[in-house]
Structures are given as structure tokens and as C-alpha cells.
Amino acid sequence: MSASGPAAAAAGPHRPADSAELAAVWDARYGAVDRLWSGRANPVLVAEAAELPPGRALDAGCGEGDDALWLAERGWTVLGVDLSSVAVARATAEAARLGLAPRASFAQRDLSVDPPAVGAFDLVSAQHLHVLPEHRGAIYGGLARAVRPGGTLLMVLHDRRDLAAGVRHPPPFSMLSEDELRAVAEGFASSTVELRARSTVARDGSPATAHDLVLRAMR
């Protein structure tokens, strides 16, 4: 999924100067293909949210809306936000096509300057939402504060092991350590951070293993 805060457009050395530059990069990336992502919900979200009672959810960095639509199909009321207006338009159209528009809505938003409402969501999901270091406090902190008491924060990030694995990964400057990710949920009633491996395809087309850091925390 595409980031709704500055970073993670590609694994190159260039650091976007600001959100407008990053939005343009993502808009061009989405605009170059009919569909950028698989159309399936992220597997960690499926595994972790399948048994949660439906409520109000935020999908941060929603991309084309696959996660948000999966949640909406299961009774959640979901707000998906992304920096790319092209991605948001696609997600909105797909929600209408599936008859999910009443439960799944989407907005173009820069979470570094426009955070979600405090305590507004039963589930905040951020799947591979990598951001610039100087925006981590605003974006990740804002996501944590958006979880209401009893709610769940679910974050999945690429791990630094992927840098040497031959698989696609975000820019190294946008990747977190386990301790840095754990700190996002400081003050929550409970939290766990674990490393999970998943099968993927390397840049050369061969089978490979990618590594995700997964944070699940309950307010």
C-alpha cells in the first residue's frame, strides 16, 4: 500500500523534499498501470482482524482500498486515507462498484499535517506505511492517538533484513528497528512486536522471503 506520509515511494536513495513531491511520485506510479496492487487484503490484517468485532476502522496508507474494502465487507465502517489522489479515486470507485460506499469512504490526506481524530477508531491499520524520520512522531504518533480505549493498533513495516534479501523494500532511511516500532505503542495496555517471514518474488523473478515487523497493541 502506498504511504500517506512522506517516504517509501521507491527503494532508491532520493528523499522526497515534501509531501507534494511524494504525492506526485505516487500519482505517477498509480497512473502508469490499471492496478498497482494485488486486489487482496494484506495477509497480516486478515490474520489479526478476522476475529475482531466490527467497529470503526482507519486504513492509513490505503492505496487502492483493498484492506478497507475487506474490512467493510465484514461489517466495519472504514475510512481509508492516502497521499495519492489517484489511489483514493480508484478506491472510491471500487467501493461504489461493490456496493460498499456506505461503509467504506476514502480521502486524500497528508497525515503529517492532518492527523486523524483522537480516540476515534476501534482499529487503526497501517500496512507498510513507511515515512520520513522527521515525520514519524506526527504520523505514527497520530495513528496511535486515534485508537480509542479497548481498540487495536496494527502496524506492519518492512524489516531491515530485506535490504540484503534481493526483494523490493522501502528506502532504508524510512525503516524502523523493533525498539522504534515498539515505542509507537508506548502507553498502550498491551503490545507485541514480532518478526514474520512471508513468501514473495525477488527482483530477478525468483522465489524469495521477505521480512515484516508486526506491531499489535491494545489501548
N, C-alpha and C positions, 0 to 999 in steps of 0.2 A: 504494500500500500504506500501511497505517496505521503510524504511528510507534510504536515500543516504548519510546521515551524521551519526556520531556515536550516538547511543541511540536506544530506542524503539524496541528492538528485542522481549522482553517479559516483563511481568509486575513483574518480580522478583527483588530482591534487588541488584543483581550483576551489576556493572557498567563495560562495556567493557573497556579494557585497551587502545585500539586503534582501528583504522578503520579496520585493518587486522583481529582482533578478531571478530569484529561485522560482517564483511563480511562473515567470516566462519560460524557464527551463522545463518545468513540469508540463506547462501547457503545450510546449512544442513536442515533448515526449509523448504525451497522450494524443496529440493531434496527428502524429506520424503513423498511427495504427488505428484500426477499428476498435480493438480491445487490447489493453496493455496487460491485464492480469488474467487469471485463470477462470474467473467466474465462480469460484468456490470459496467458501469461508475459510479463513486461516485455521489450520488444524488445532492449534493451542486454544483458540477461542471455542471451538466446537467441544474440545475435551473438557475445558474448565467451566463453560457456561451452560452446558446441556442440562444440568440438574438444578440450576438456579431458578427460583421463581421469577416469572416475568415482572418487570417493572419499567422504570425509565432508564435508558442507556445512552451513553455518549460514545460514539465511534470517532476517535481522534486520528486524523490522517486517513480518512475513509476511502480515498481513491474512487474507484468506480462503484463502490457501495456494496460489495459482496458480503462483508461481515454484517453491516447494518441490515441488509435485506434478509439475511439468515436469521438474525435476531427478531426482526419484525414478523417473519413467518411463524415464529414461535411465541408470539403474543407480546413481545416487547414494544414499547414506544421508543423510537430511536431518533436521535439527532446525529447525523454524520457531518463532520466538518473537514475541510481540506483547503489547502492553499491554492490548488488548481481549479479555476473556474470551468475548465473543460471536463475535468473529472466529476465535479459537482453536477454539471449539466447531464452527464451520462447517468450518474446515479439517480438523479431526479426522474429522468425519462424511464429508466428501468423500473423504479418503484411504481410509476404510473402504469407501465405495461403489465406489471404483475398484480396490480390492484392493491398495492401496499402503501400507497401515498398517504392514507390517513394515519398510518403508524410509523412510516419512515420518511423523514424530511432531511434535507441537506442544505448546507450553507457554505459559501466560500468565506474562509476566516483565517486570519493570521493569529494563532494562539499566543504569540509572543507579546502582542499588544492588546488582544481581545480575548481574555480567558473566559472559560465557562463560569456560570453562576456557582457560587459556593454552596455545597451541600445539596445540589440539585439532582443527583443521579444515583440510582441503585447500583449501576455498573458503569465504570469508565474503562473502556478498552482502547489500548494504543498498541497496534501491531506493527512493529518495525518502524516506529516513529523516531528517527534519529534527527537531532537538532544540533546547531552550533553550540559550543560550550558556554558562550556568554548568554545564551537563551534558555539553558537548562532550568535555571531557577524559575523563570517566568512560566515556561511551558509545562515542565514536569510538575513543578510546584502547583500550578493552576489545576492540572488534572487531579492531583492528589486532593486538593481542597474541594474539588467538585463532588467528591464521594460523600454521600450522606451517611449518618450513623447506621451501622449494620450493612452498609453497601460494600462493594468489591472493586478494587483497583486491579486491573490485569494489564501488564505491560510485557511485551516481547521485543527484544533487541538482538541484533546480530552480535555474536561474541567475537572477540579478537582472534580466536583460533581460526576464523575464516580467512584471515589475512594470508595465511600460508596454505590454505586448503584448495586453491585453484577455483573457488566458487565466487559468484558475484557477492559483493559486500559494499556497505556504505563507506564514505571517506573515513579513514582511521581517526581523524580529529573528532568525529561525531560519535564514536563508540565509547561505551561505559565499561568500567570494571564491575565485578559483582558487588563490591562495597559501595560504589557510587550508585548503583541501581537500588541497592537495599536502603540507602539513605533517603530515597524518594518517598518511602512509606514510613518515615520516622513519625512516631506518634500514633500510628495505627494500632488497633488492639492485637492484631496478629499479622505476620507476614512471612513469606518464604521466597527465597531466590534459589533457583536451580538451573543447571545447565542441561539442555536437552538436545540430542542429536536428531537430525532428520535427513532423509534421503533427498538428493537433488541432482542436478546435472551441472558438471563443471563447464568452464568457459569453452573447453575444447569438445564438448558434447558427450564426454564420458560420465559414467555414474560417479557420484561423489557424496560426501557427507558434509552437511552444514551444521553449525552450532548456534543455538539460541539461548540467551539468558531470559528466564521467565520469572517475573515478579507477580505473585498473587498476594494481595493484602486485604484485610477486612478492617473497616473503620470501627 
